[in-house]
Amino acid sequence: MKKKTLWVIIGIIAAASVLFLVLRPSRKERVTLETARVERIDISSSVTATGTVEPVTKVEVGTQVSGIISKLYVDYNDVVKAGQVIAEMDKVNLQAELSAANAQLATAKTEFEYQEKEYNRIKTLHDKELVSDSEFDQAQYQYQSARNAYSQTQASYTKVKRNLSYATITSPIDGVVISKAVEEGQTVAAGFSTPTLFTIAKDLTDMQVVANVDEADIGQVKEGQRVTYTVAAYPDDVFEGRVRQVRLEATTTSNVVTYEVVINAPNPDLKVKPGLTATITIYTLEEDDVLSVPTKALRFNPDPEIVRELGITIKGEPSRSDSTKTVWVRNGDTISPVQVSAGNTSGDRTGIRGNLEDGDEVVTGLTTEAPKKQETVERSPFAPGPRGGQNRR
């Protein structure tokens, strides 16, 4: 009898459990309308690259004659003026060549003057038919040969004299010596290429950054765009400049194509030094105080049935246009379409133009919220229930 009673109790408990699972209220997900405000923001986009800081004007000073450097008058970082003597080469051989050329010039001049007088004398006699044509032709030939030799000797003398002047090396511009490649006593040979003795930068207060911009970004870069850059020497400082030139020549390195972009980099306090590596940001788009909405608001298209279940009324129909976008504006329990023109995008917001004002509430989508879980306390079905918090006396 006891065994039968136990099975009855177990059956009753199982039936009650099944009935609870079937009849318990379902907890559906809650759907809500997601909105956001129309706001004014600054829209910008940029391109990043690396480059090298360089002087705007940099001149390599060399020599056109071979010889020994006898005197150096400047060193690194020295400020020089245009025409200032910065070095001298040994002039002994050049002066000897000049003396020899001078002597040759004097000899050629004497010969030319003699032949000129002889030619004039023969010509006078020839005009009076006192000498033969052959003698006149011979005198004319010797006169012209002497004249040509004299002209050639003059040219040689001018060249040797100019080479002597090249032994005194002067600065071609006002600037600062940033490189020195020779020392006193060193021999330099001017062969097929001119050896570089010094590198002089014209004005270090006016620098430039030559940056390598990737081919995927070069189409956005234009002259006049604002640029900011940093250098490792001053990590906390941000320097500014402008795009001055976008060069058309492409450079390919390891199958990567880049283009050189020249950026003006004013350097009034002389902090930035030639040769520093710069990390640059080129602002290809800058718009201030632009009316904007979240980008996803331009893609929202309400489902009438779902919106109706939320107690929201759709007021109006969106117009169809390829040049405009539809934004749904919420006003209380209604939403209505407004046509706007989409502009530039910055992150998750897009600039717009249309019949919207700062602070308007626009619909961006539908969101679902899961119901909150209720705390349950597991206990045995055979244990007595709570007594409502009353204490026994």
C-alpha positions in Angstrom: 0.0 0.0 0.0 2.8 2.4 0.9 4.6 1.7 -2.4 1.4 2.5 -4.4 1.0 5.8 -2.5 4.6 6.8 -3.3 4.1 6.3 -7.0 0.9 8.4 -6.9 2.8 11.3 -5.2 5.6 11.0 -7.8 3.1 11.2 -10.7 1.4 14.2 -9.2 4.7 16.0 -8.9 5.7 15.2 -12.6 2.3 16.3 -13.9 2.6 19.6 -12.0 6.0 20.2 -13.4 4.9 19.7 -17.0 1.8 21.9 -16.4 4.1 24.7 -15.1 6.4 24.5 -18.1 3.5 24.6 -20.5 1.4 27.3 -18.9 4.2 29.7 -17.5 4.2 33.1 -19.2 6.8 33.5 -22.0 9.4 36.2 -21.7 9.7 37.9 -25.1 12.6 40.2 -26.1 11.6 43.9 -25.9 12.0 45.9 -29.2 12.7 49.7 -28.9 13.3 52.5 -31.3 16.9 53.7 -31.3 17.3 57.5 -31.8 20.1 60.1 -31.8 20.4 63.9 -31.9 21.4 66.0 -34.9 24.7 67.6 -33.8 27.3 70.0 -35.3 30.7 68.6 -35.5 34.1 69.2 -37.2 34.7 66.7 -40.0 38.2 65.8 -41.1 40.1 63.1 -42.8 43.9 62.6 -43.1 46.7 60.7 -44.7 49.8 59.7 -42.8 53.3 59.1 -44.1 56.9 59.5 -43.2 59.5 61.8 -44.6 62.8 63.6 -44.1 63.4 67.2 -42.9 65.6 69.1 -45.4 66.7 72.7 -46.1 64.7 74.3 -48.9 68.0 75.4 -50.6 71.1 73.3 -50.2 74.2 73.9 -52.3 77.1 71.5 -52.6 80.4 73.5 -53.0 83.1 71.8 -55.0 86.2 72.6 -57.0 86.9 72.5 -60.7 90.7 72.1 -60.4 92.8 69.3 -58.9 95.3 70.0 -56.1 96.0 70.1 -52.4 93.8 71.9 -49.9 96.1 74.4 -48.3 93.7 76.4 -46.1 90.2 75.9 -44.7 88.5 78.9 -43.2 85.1 77.4 -42.0 84.0 74.4 -40.0 80.7 72.7 -39.3 77.8 75.0 -38.3 79.6 78.2 -39.3 77.5 81.0 -40.8 78.8 82.2 -44.1 78.0 85.0 -46.5 77.8 84.9 -50.3 81.3 85.5 -51.7 83.1 84.7 -48.5 86.4 82.8 -48.9 85.9 79.4 -47.3 88.9 77.5 -48.6 92.1 77.8 -50.7 94.0 75.3 -52.7 97.7 75.2 -53.3 98.4 77.7 -56.1 102.1 77.1 -57.0 101.4 74.9 -60.0 98.5 77.1 -61.2 100.6 80.2 -60.9 103.4 78.6 -62.9 100.9 77.6 -65.6 99.7 81.2 -65.7 103.2 82.5 -66.1 103.8 80.1 -69.0 100.6 81.0 -70.6 101.4 84.7 -70.2 104.8 84.1 -72.0 103.1 82.2 -74.8 100.6 85.0 -75.2 103.3 87.6 -75.4 105.2 85.5 -78.1 102.0 85.0 -80.1 101.2 88.7 -79.9 104.7 89.6 -81.2 104.4 87.2 -84.0 101.0 88.4 -84.9 102.0 92.1 -84.9 105.1 91.3 -87.1 103.0 89.3 -89.6 100.4 92.0 -89.7 103.0 94.6 -90.6 104.5 92.3 -93.2 101.1 91.6 -94.7 100.3 95.3 -95.0 103.7 96.0 -96.7 103.2 93.2 -99.2 99.7 94.2 -99.9 100.8 97.8 -100.7 103.4 96.5 -103.2 100.9 94.0 -104.6 98.4 96.8 -105.3 101.1 98.6 -107.3 101.9 95.3 -109.0 105.4 95.3 -107.7 105.2 91.8 -106.2 103.7 88.6 -107.5 100.4 87.1 -106.5 102.3 84.1 -104.9 104.2 86.4 -102.6 101.0 88.2 -101.6 99.2 84.9 -100.9 102.1 83.7 -98.7 102.1 86.9 -96.7 98.3 86.7 -96.3 98.5 83.1 -95.1 101.2 83.8 -92.5 99.3 86.8 -91.2 96.1 84.8 -90.7 98.0 81.9 -89.1 99.6 84.3 -86.7 96.2 85.9 -85.9 94.6 82.5 -85.2 97.5 81.4 -83.0 97.3 84.7 -81.1 93.5 84.1 -80.5 94.1 80.6 -79.3 96.9 81.7 -76.9 94.5 84.3 -75.5 91.9 81.6 -74.8 94.5 79.4 -73.1 95.6 82.3 -71.0 92.0 83.0 -70.0 91.4 79.4 -69.0 94.6 79.2 -66.9 93.8 82.5 -65.2 90.3 81.3 -64.4 91.6 78.0 -63.0 93.8 80.0 -60.7 90.7 81.9 -59.5 89.0 78.5 -58.9 91.7 77.7 -56.3 90.1 80.3 -54.1 86.8 78.7 -53.0 84.0 81.0 -52.0 80.5 80.5 -50.7 77.8 80.9 -53.4 75.0 81.8 -51.0 74.3 83.1 -47.5 73.9 80.1 -45.2 75.2 77.6 -42.7 77.9 74.9 -43.3 76.1 71.6 -42.6 78.8 69.3 -44.1 82.6 69.4 -44.6 84.2 66.6 -46.7 87.9 67.7 -46.7 90.7 68.7 -44.3 93.8 70.8 -44.8 96.5 69.0 -46.8 94.1 66.6 -48.5 94.4 66.2 -52.3 91.3 66.5 -54.4 91.1 65.4 -58.0 88.6 67.0 -60.3 88.1 64.4 -63.0 84.8 63.4 -64.6 82.9 64.7 -61.5 83.4 67.7 -59.3 84.4 66.6 -55.7 82.2 68.1 -53.0 84.1 70.0 -50.3 81.2 71.6 -48.4 77.4 71.5 -48.2 75.8 74.8 -47.3 72.1 75.3 -46.4 70.7 78.6 -47.3 68.2 79.3 -44.4 67.5 76.9 -41.6 64.6 78.9 -40.4 62.7 77.8 -43.6 62.8 74.0 -43.9 60.8 71.5 -45.9 59.8 67.9 -45.3 60.0 65.5 -48.3 57.5 62.7 -47.6 56.8 59.5 -49.4 53.0 59.1 -49.8 51.5 55.7 -50.8 49.9 55.4 -54.2 46.6 54.6 -52.6 46.5 58.0 -50.8 48.2 60.3 -53.3 44.9 61.1 -55.1 43.6 62.9 -51.9 46.7 65.1 -51.5 46.5 68.6 -53.0 48.7 71.7 -52.7 47.9 74.0 -49.9 46.5 71.3 -47.5 47.4 71.7 -43.8 50.0 69.3 -42.4 51.2 68.5 -38.9 54.3 66.5 -38.2 56.4 65.2 -35.3 60.0 64.2 -35.0 61.5 61.8 -32.5 63.9 64.5 -31.1 60.9 66.4 -29.8 58.1 63.8 -29.2 55.9 66.3 -27.3 56.0 69.0 -30.0 53.7 69.1 -33.0 54.9 71.2 -35.9 52.8 72.6 -38.7 53.2 73.2 -42.4 51.5 73.2 -45.8 51.7 71.0 -48.9 53.8 72.9 -51.4 54.3 70.4 -54.2 53.1 67.0 -55.2 55.8 65.5 -57.4 54.7 63.3 -60.4 57.7 60.9 -60.4 56.9 57.6 -58.8 59.4 55.6 -56.7 59.1 51.8 -56.5 60.7 50.1 -53.5 60.0 46.4 -52.8 56.9 46.6 -55.1 55.5 49.5 -53.1 54.9 52.6 -55.2 55.1 56.0 -53.5 55.2 59.7 -54.6 57.2 62.5 -53.1 55.2 65.3 -51.4 57.1 68.5 -50.4 55.8 70.3 -47.3 56.8 73.7 -46.2 58.1 73.5 -42.6 58.8 76.9 -41.0 61.5 76.6 -38.3 61.8 80.0 -36.7 63.3 78.7 -33.4 65.8 76.4 -35.3 64.6 73.3 -33.3 64.1 71.1 -36.3 67.4 69.9 -37.8 68.2 68.7 -41.3 68.0 64.9 -41.7 65.4 64.2 -39.0 62.7 61.7 -39.8 59.2 63.2 -39.6 55.9 61.4 -39.1 53.4 63.6 -41.0 49.6 63.9 -41.1 48.2 65.5 -44.2 44.6 66.8 -43.6 42.9 66.0 -46.9 39.5 67.2 -45.6 38.6 69.8 -43.0 35.1 71.1 -42.4 34.1 73.0 -39.2 30.7 73.2 -37.5 28.9 70.9 -39.9 25.4 69.6 -39.2 25.6 65.8 -38.9 23.6 62.7 -38.1 24.8 59.1 -37.4 25.6 57.4 -40.7 23.2 54.6 -39.9 20.3 57.0 -39.7 20.7 57.5 -43.5 20.1 53.7 -44.0 17.1 53.3 -41.7 13.9 52.2 -43.4 11.0 51.6 -40.9 8.8 48.5 -41.0 5.2 49.7 -40.6 4.0 46.6 -38.7 6.9 46.7 -36.2 6.6 50.4 -35.7 2.8 50.2 -35.1 3.4 47.5 -32.4 5.6 50.0 -30.6 2.8 52.6 -30.6 4.6 54.8 -33.1 2.7 56.4 -36.1 4.4 56.9 -39.5 3.5 60.3 -40.8 4.2 61.0 -44.5 5.9 59.1 -47.3 9.6 59.4 -48.3 10.2 60.8 -51.8 12.4 58.9 -54.2 15.5 60.7 -55.4 19.0 59.6 -56.4 20.6 62.8 -55.1 19.1 62.8 -51.6 18.8 60.5 -48.6 15.8 60.0 -46.2 16.2 60.6 -42.5 13.3 59.7 -40.1 12.7 62.4 -37.5 10.9 61.4 -34.3 8.5 63.9 -32.7 6.7 62.3 -29.7 4.9 59.2 -30.9 5.3 60.0 -34.6 8.1 59.6 -37.1 8.2 61.5 -40.4 10.7 61.4 -43.3 12.9 64.4 -44.2 15.0 64.5 -47.3 18.7 65.6 -46.9 21.8 65.7 -48.9 24.7 63.7 -47.5 28.1 65.2 -47.4 31.5 64.0 -46.1 31.8 61.4 -43.4 33.9 61.4 -40.3 33.9 58.2 -38.4 30.3 57.1 -37.6 28.7 60.5 -38.5 27.9 62.1 -41.8 27.5 65.7 -42.6 24.2 66.7 -44.1 22.3 69.6 -45.7 18.5 69.8 -45.5 15.5 70.8 -43.3 17.0 69.6 -40.0 18.2 71.6 -37.1 20.7 71.1 -34.3 19.0 69.0 -31.6 16.4 67.2 -33.8 15.9 63.6 -32.9 16.4 61.1 -35.7 15.8 57.4 -35.8 18.9 55.2 -36.3 17.4 51.7 -36.0 15.6 49.2 -33.9 17.2 47.6 -30.8 16.1 44.5 -28.8 16.5 44.1 -25.1 16.5 40.7 -23.4 14.2 40.4 -20.4 15.8 40.6 -17.0 16.2 37.3 -15.3 14.4 36.7 -12.0 16.2 35.2 -9.1 15.0 31.7 -8.2 15.7 29.8 -5.1 16.0 26.1 -5.5 14.3 24.0 -2.8 12.8 20.7 -2.3 9.2 20.3 -3.3 8.7 18.5 0.0 10.1 21.3 2.1 7.6 23.6 3.8 7.2 27.0 2.2 8.1 30.3 3.8 5.8 31.7 6.4 5.7 35.2 5.1 8.5 36.4 7.2 6.5 36.0 10.5 8.5 34.9 13.5 7.1 32.5 16.0 6.9 33.7 19.5 
